[in-house]
Amino acid sequence: MKIAVVGTGYVGLVTGTCLSETGNTVTCVDIDEAKVKSLQNGKVTIYEPGLNPLFERNIKQNRLFFTTNLEEGIKDAKIIFLALPTPPGENGSADLKYILKVANDLGPLLKNYTVIVDKSTVPVGTAEKVRQAIALNAKVEFDVVSNPEFLREGVAVDDFMKPERVVVGTTSPKAQKIMEELYAPFVRQGNPVIFMDERSAELTKYAANSFLATKISFMNEIANLCELLGADVDAVRKGIGSDSRIGKRFLFPGIGYGGSCFPKDVQALAKSAHEVKYDFKILNSVMDVNTSQRLKLMNSVKLHFNGNLKGKKIAVWGLAFKPHTDDIREAPALYNIEHLLSEGAIVTTHDPEAMDNVQKIMGNKIQYFPTPYDAAEGVDAILIATEWPEFRAPDFEKLASIMNNKVIFDGRNLYDVDTMKELGFTYISIGRKSV
């Protein structure tokens, strides 16, 4: 099948590459000439484990192409995916200007019946707006389908190739048949392709991310309460996570969620509710909790240093919003770094993948080091902001020998409290007793 993917960001590049892996001919379109040139030269422009081999293989097999020309990119395409950014606007709602601009451009370019697929996370009612924008200039039949992505950064290739479920919003039998054919190779083990109307599909994505964000914020509230009551959040987490109705995932407390999805999706759903005069109280609380939780450890840092951070050297381990990605959008680490800098601290950092992205926005306000130990040399404390695997079992003897003070503020609860006590570290985490 001939497929076009408009937008080569995180979702678009993974989508296009994975679709080409099952034998489709895929052309990805983007207006960013430098990015397209890099992709044409065989260089993946995002960090995502497992993507490179698929990318290289399908370029070599002449199944994956890149262009800046929309007309060229969609020529003879049976399906056109719109994988464009939907950043939050000033009022919190998702900004649809990129999607609607492409929709307007598509109308006169369509030559045969085509399925237009909204792959971006979009507010309820977007499929109708896209349909109207295309219809203004289209001279052929087409359908607009909502097909939200459920890709987790760090495991996005597996999520696409072996999806737990595929959600497709369409009321067109013709479009449904084409989408069934497209996804058949990905659901051979029996995982469902769930068909529904477009509005329900659009809401499903927001509801899923908002529910997961709610679990995170709820557990952070429990962790904060544990500290006041003298309970251990790890024990509580295990106790409730063993209940199959609750489940073990997304119950790990920390310094809040970040990334490209949860913050903007929760905000956008709350805004959509507000527009129809519904007060979504839970979502408003989720956002409030996450905002305060980001800087949860800063009070502990200030208290430890008697309220004076001027000249204190703090190593921040982890800059990405989560491990196995270079994505720093809404990363809690950045909020903590800005706070430390505002208090006069000197900040050293290490992250396996995200340092280049941070340097683009923060420049030389902080220091970047190739290893976590280099970042920890001569520091007064370490603050752990991202749970990268390489941070889980460091050489504590080496750390003790190179740090000015054996102090760790752990925003991801990586270490055992009793072990840290035996090692002689001052250790402060989330929802557990401090050492």
C-alpha positions as MATLAB code, in Angstrom:
seq = 'MKIAVVGTGYVGLVTGTCLSETGNTVTCVDIDEAKVKSLQNGKVTIYEPGLNPLFERNIKQNRLFFTTNLEEGIKDAKIIFLALPTPPGENGSADLKYILKVANDLGPLLKNYTVIVDKSTVPVGTAEKVRQAIALNAKVEFDVVSNPEFLREGVAVDDFMKPERVVVGTTSPKAQKIMEELYAPFVRQGNPVIFMDERSAELTKYAANSFLATKISFMNEIANLCELLGADVDAVRKGIGSDSRIGKRFLFPGIGYGGSCFPKDVQALAKSAHEVKYDFKILNSVMDVNTSQRLKLMNSVKLHFNGNLKGKKIAVWGLAFKPHTDDIREAPALYNIEHLLSEGAIVTTHDPEAMDNVQKIMGNKIQYFPTPYDAAEGVDAILIATEWPEFRAPDFEKLASIMNNKVIFDGRNLYDVDTMKELGFTYISIGRKSV';
ca = [
       0.000    0.000    0.000;
       1.223    3.523   -0.790;
       1.159    5.697    2.333;
       2.121    9.291    3.113;
       2.975   10.607    6.575;
       2.912   14.380    6.969;
       5.198   15.411    9.830;
       8.458   13.697   10.789;
       8.493   14.396   14.487;
       8.481   11.672   17.081;
       5.111   10.178   16.104;
       5.477   10.684   12.371;
       8.927    9.140   12.029;
       8.081    6.095   14.134;
       4.768    5.650   12.307;
       6.282    5.957    8.848;
       9.210    3.664    9.580;
       7.103    0.950   11.200;
       4.513    1.009    8.415;
       7.275    0.547    5.834;
       8.543   -2.462    7.800;
       5.425   -4.462    6.811;
       5.961   -3.861    3.094;
       4.162   -0.567    2.548;
       5.798    2.170    0.499;
       5.893    5.206    2.762;
       6.816    8.809    1.976;
       7.266   11.162    4.920;
       6.756   14.876    4.331;
       8.109   17.763    6.395;
       8.684   21.478    5.779;
      11.964   21.412    7.731;
      14.528   21.151    4.945;
      17.464   20.407    7.242;
      15.596   17.587    8.954;
      14.476   16.060    5.661;
      17.996   16.238    4.278;
      19.323   14.422    7.358;
      16.681   11.723    6.988;
      17.408   11.363    3.264;
      21.066   10.895    4.179;
      20.160    8.051    6.513;
      20.389    9.896    9.823;
      17.579    9.407   12.345;
      16.691   12.764   13.884;
      15.315   11.471   17.212;
      16.606    9.039   19.792;
      14.352    6.006   20.062;
      15.676    2.517   20.877;
      15.179    0.044   18.033;
      14.285    2.633   15.414;
      17.623    2.817   13.589;
      17.709   -0.771   12.239;
      14.175   -0.500   10.829;
      14.902    2.945    9.401;
      18.099    1.825    7.664;
      16.597   -1.429    6.369;
      13.565    0.183    4.770;
      15.532    2.983    3.156;
      17.830    0.340    1.683;
      14.822   -1.646    0.445;
      13.344    1.484   -1.194;
      10.239    1.458    0.949;
      10.875    4.623    2.993;
      11.297    8.079    1.452;
      11.412   11.709    2.618;
      10.515   14.974    0.932;
       9.591   18.594    1.619;
       7.117   18.619   -1.275;
       3.569   17.801   -0.125;
       2.230   17.151   -3.636;
       5.102   14.796   -4.399;
       4.797   13.077   -1.023;
       1.098   12.235   -1.262;
       1.076   11.215   -4.924;
      -0.919    7.976   -5.346;
      -1.172    7.545   -1.549;
      -4.137    5.472   -0.416;
      -3.741    6.721    3.149;
      -2.333   10.045    4.372;
      -1.391   10.288    8.044;
      -1.315   13.719    9.678;
       1.321   13.526   12.415;
       1.710   17.222   13.104;
       2.375   19.084   16.354;
      -0.571   20.268   18.454;
       1.124   22.491   21.041;
      -0.920   24.043   23.829;
      -2.206   27.494   22.996;
      -2.228   30.434   25.392;
      -5.576   29.304   26.833;
      -4.471   25.683   27.278;
      -6.348   24.216   24.337;
      -4.510   22.305   21.607;
      -3.420   24.528   18.727;
      -4.666   23.032   15.434;
      -3.088   25.544   13.064;
      -0.539   23.075   11.634;
      -3.100   20.346   11.016;
      -5.675   22.679    9.490;
      -3.032   24.337    7.282;
      -2.079   20.960    5.803;
      -5.752   20.002    5.503;
      -6.362   23.149    3.443;
      -3.367   22.352    1.264;
      -4.477   18.751    0.716;
      -7.878   19.544   -0.800;
      -6.816   20.486   -4.349;
      -4.023   17.878   -4.396;
      -6.219   14.789   -3.942;
      -6.676   12.895   -7.228;
      -8.398    9.709   -6.027;
     -10.326    8.461   -3.017;
      -8.031    8.817    0.010;
      -8.261    8.123    3.705;
      -6.911   11.054    5.739;
      -5.850    9.915    9.204;
      -5.512   12.204   12.211;
      -2.591   10.571   14.038;
      -1.828   13.595   16.195;
      -3.472   13.930   19.586;
      -6.322   16.312   18.868;
      -9.401   17.666   20.671;
     -12.832   16.166   20.159;
     -14.323   17.490   16.934;
     -11.030   17.852   15.044;
     -11.894   15.215   12.436;
     -14.900   17.317   11.466;
     -12.760   20.448   11.159;
     -10.202   18.621    9.026;
     -12.981   17.229    6.842;
     -14.413   20.713    6.303;
     -10.995   22.194    5.502;
     -10.239   19.542    2.885;
     -13.741   19.674    1.397;
     -13.364   23.375    0.568;
     -11.153   22.514   -2.427;
     -11.401   18.740   -2.904;
     -12.872   17.374   -6.113;
     -12.754   13.700   -5.176;
     -14.215   11.531   -2.431;
     -12.245   11.167    0.803;
     -12.721   10.139    4.437;
     -11.179   11.546    7.603;
     -10.353    9.014   10.288;
      -9.152    9.451   13.866;
      -6.387    6.980   14.773;
      -4.730    8.194   17.985;
      -1.240    6.987   18.804;
      -0.396    5.202   22.049;
       3.374    5.208   21.705;
       5.523    5.325   24.819;
       8.829    7.047   24.249;
      11.620    4.554   24.810;
       9.557    1.571   23.624;
       7.676    3.191   20.740;
       8.819    0.708   18.099;
       7.526   -2.255   20.114;
       4.323   -0.352   20.869;
       3.701    0.197   17.163;
       4.768   -3.225   15.922;
       2.941   -5.114   18.693;
       0.144   -2.810   19.871;
      -2.032   -3.723   22.853;
      -4.885   -2.228   20.878;
      -5.474   -0.020   17.868;
      -8.214    2.597   18.119;
      -9.806    3.796   14.881;
     -12.559    6.373   14.721;
     -14.628    6.266   11.554;
     -18.239    5.913   10.450;
     -17.230    5.027    6.897;
     -17.337    1.294    5.989;
     -14.950    1.992    3.104;
     -12.384    3.663    5.361;
     -12.816    0.948    7.994;
     -11.957   -1.764    5.490;
      -8.765    0.037    4.440;
      -7.696    0.591    8.048;
      -8.365   -3.086    8.847;
      -6.121   -4.071    5.960;
      -3.404   -1.654    7.082;
      -3.254   -2.905   10.671;
      -3.785   -6.627   10.012;
      -0.030   -7.430   10.086;
       0.332   -5.732   13.491;
      -2.452   -7.594   15.319;
      -1.919  -11.173   14.181;
      -1.767  -12.378   17.789;
      -5.316  -11.247   18.357;
      -4.993   -7.845   19.992;
      -8.011   -5.791   19.001;
      -8.547   -3.100   16.424;
     -11.356   -1.167   18.081;
     -13.608    0.786   15.760;
     -15.765    3.630   17.028;
     -16.959    7.047   15.918;
     -14.413    9.803   15.388;
     -15.291   11.833   18.473;
     -15.028    8.828   20.765;
     -11.617    7.931   19.318;
     -10.369   11.473   19.873;
     -11.567   11.428   23.468;
     -10.100    7.960   24.099;
      -6.549    9.255   23.732;
      -7.078   12.153   26.102;
      -8.896    9.946   28.585;
      -6.097    7.344   28.585;
      -3.291    9.832   29.192;
      -5.296   11.784   31.747;
      -6.079    8.627   33.706;
      -2.396    7.634   33.807;
      -1.425   11.147   34.878;
      -4.060   10.896   37.602;
      -2.490    7.674   38.910;
       0.886    9.381   39.088;
      -0.416   12.448   40.892;
      -2.480   10.323   43.278;
       0.582    8.303   44.225;
       2.600   11.476   44.712;
      -0.068   12.701   47.116;
       0.114    9.395   48.983;
       3.908    9.752   49.148;
       3.621   13.239   50.593;
       1.154   11.949   53.175;
       3.487    9.055   54.023;
       6.190   11.521   55.003;
       3.825   13.261   57.424;
       2.423   10.064   58.907;
       5.673    8.124   59.126;
       4.614    5.476   56.591;
       6.704    4.014   53.736;
       5.336    4.727   50.261;
       7.159    1.709   48.799;
       5.229   -0.593   51.106;
       1.961    1.171   50.316;
       2.675    0.986   46.584;
       3.268   -2.770   46.737;
       0.205   -3.247   48.893;
      -2.193   -1.533   46.518;
      -0.424   -2.494   43.285;
      -1.037   -6.190   43.921;
      -4.770   -5.513   43.567;
      -5.599   -6.426   39.954;
      -8.209   -3.671   39.848;
      -5.445   -1.106   40.447;
      -2.361   -2.678   38.879;
       1.344   -2.110   39.517;
       2.105    0.423   36.811;
       2.228    4.212   37.202;
       2.317    3.927   40.998;
       5.913    5.035   41.471;
       6.126    8.376   43.287;
       8.606   11.018   42.235;
       9.018   14.613   41.181;
       6.132   14.642   38.748;
       5.412   13.718   35.157;
       6.617   15.547   32.065;
       7.054   14.888   28.364;
       5.158   15.777   25.239;
       1.882   14.034   26.118;
       0.716   14.041   29.726;
       1.088   17.764   30.517;
      -0.547   19.068   27.348;
      -3.154   16.300   27.065;
      -4.413   16.744   30.622;
      -4.510   20.494   30.084;
      -6.289   20.150   26.740;
      -8.933   17.780   28.120;
      -9.599   20.106   31.033;
      -9.919   22.972   28.561;
     -12.335   20.981   26.387;
     -14.449   20.285   29.455;
     -14.409   23.964   30.371;
     -15.594   24.922   26.878;
     -18.744   22.852   27.368;
     -19.144   24.291   30.870;
     -18.102   21.128   32.714;
     -15.853   21.545   35.746;
     -13.479   18.575   35.555;
     -12.359   18.816   39.173;
     -10.087   15.769   39.165;
      -8.036   16.970   36.207;
      -7.572   20.417   37.687;
      -6.265   18.781   40.866;
      -3.961   16.490   38.880;
      -2.340   19.517   37.241;
      -2.026   21.369   40.550;
      -0.389   18.369   42.240;
       2.063   17.881   39.390;
       3.060   21.541   39.350;
       3.938   21.500   43.044;
       5.484   18.014   42.937;
       8.108   19.028   40.398;
       9.903   21.075   43.038;
       9.096   18.756   45.951;
      12.760   18.187   46.801;
      13.763   21.840   46.675;
      12.474   22.429   50.204;
      14.634   19.550   51.415;
      17.648   20.894   49.538;
      17.227   24.344   51.079;
      16.681   22.905   54.538;
      19.807   20.788   54.305;
      21.921   23.797   53.334;
      20.326   26.073   55.960;
      18.459   28.081   53.327;
      21.593   29.198   51.471;
      22.438   27.571   48.134;
      24.707   30.339   46.873;
      27.895   28.755   45.571;
      26.756   25.220   46.373;
      27.618   22.761   43.657;
      24.775   20.367   42.823;
      24.971   17.519   40.289;
      21.707   16.756   38.515;
      21.602   13.189   37.207;
      19.078   12.922   34.380;
      17.658   15.637   32.134;
      15.121   13.817   29.939;
      11.572   13.606   31.245;
      11.949    9.800   31.404;
      14.688    7.239   30.619;
      15.406    5.911   27.108;
      14.569    9.175   25.345;
      16.210   12.510   24.583;
      12.879   14.325   25.005;
      13.132   17.187   27.534;
       9.692   18.700   27.050;
       8.264   19.596   30.473;
      11.044   17.569   32.104;
      11.004   17.997   35.915;
      14.804   18.198   35.844;
      14.651   21.535   34.038;
      12.332   23.075   36.620;
      14.677   21.972   39.391;
      17.727   23.296   37.575;
      16.112   26.682   37.038;
      15.246   26.834   40.729;
      18.771   25.880   41.796;
      20.246   28.524   39.505;
      17.876   31.168   40.852;
      19.178   30.380   44.346;
      22.781   30.851   43.243;
      23.788   27.192   43.010;
      26.301   25.841   40.501;
      24.753   22.998   38.503;
      26.610   20.120   36.862;
      24.697   17.561   34.818;
      24.809   14.219   33.083;
      22.233   12.467   30.911;
      22.955    9.627   28.459;
      20.954   11.208   25.623;
      19.408   14.585   26.425;
      22.373   16.889   27.076;
      22.535   18.257   23.526;
      18.865   19.210   23.641;
      19.272   20.921   27.015;
      22.350   22.803   25.880;
      20.354   24.249   22.978;
      18.023   26.004   25.416;
      20.181   26.522   28.520;
      23.558   27.087   26.933;
      26.399   27.415   29.395;
      24.274   28.273   32.412;
      24.973   24.720   33.572;
      27.853   22.294   33.051;
      27.624   19.061   31.049;
      29.696   15.957   31.692;
      30.155   12.656   29.800;
      29.665   10.426   32.855;
      27.674   10.690   36.087;
      30.919   10.463   38.065;
      32.430   13.397   36.190;
      29.327   15.420   37.041;
      29.602   14.386   40.714;
      33.256   15.411   41.124;
      33.548   17.898   43.992;
      29.798   18.474   44.406;
      27.946   19.214   47.610;
      25.004   17.001   46.613;
      23.475   14.916   43.827;
      19.873   15.336   42.727;
      18.447   12.426   40.732;
      15.761   13.595   38.317;
      15.487   10.740   35.786;
      15.580    7.007   36.487;
      18.113    5.968   33.841;
      19.313    2.369   34.391;
      22.924    3.481   34.784;
      21.966    5.463   37.885;
      20.415    2.472   39.662;
      23.598    0.806   40.895;
      26.447    3.333   40.989;
      29.775    2.784   42.717;
      28.909    4.421   46.033;
      32.473    4.107   47.338;
      33.697    6.030   44.326;
      30.980    8.650   44.825;
      31.928    9.048   48.477;
      35.550    9.645   47.481;
      34.841   12.329   44.863;
      31.930   14.269   46.406;
      32.499   17.114   48.867;
      29.518   15.881   50.858;
      27.837   12.476   50.766;
      24.354   13.847   50.076;
      21.794   12.500   47.600;
      18.331   13.896   46.911;
      16.528   11.161   45.015;
      13.527   12.285   42.991;
      12.900    8.760   41.672;
      13.427    6.559   44.774;
      16.169    4.494   43.160;
      17.978    3.316   46.271;
      17.202    1.344   49.400;
      16.964    3.600   52.434;
      18.679    1.181   54.853;
      21.523    0.566   52.423;
      22.141    4.293   52.072;
      22.215    4.588   55.852;
      24.819    1.817   56.092;
      26.919    3.569   53.452;
      26.862    6.779   55.466;
      25.029    8.931   52.944;
      22.550   11.644   53.747;
      19.696   10.366   51.622;
      16.359   12.076   51.035;
      13.754   10.580   48.703;
       9.997   10.772   48.117;
       7.529    9.387   50.658;
      10.124    7.467   52.673;
      12.101    8.134   55.828;
      15.121   10.366   55.371;
      18.647    9.330   56.318;
];
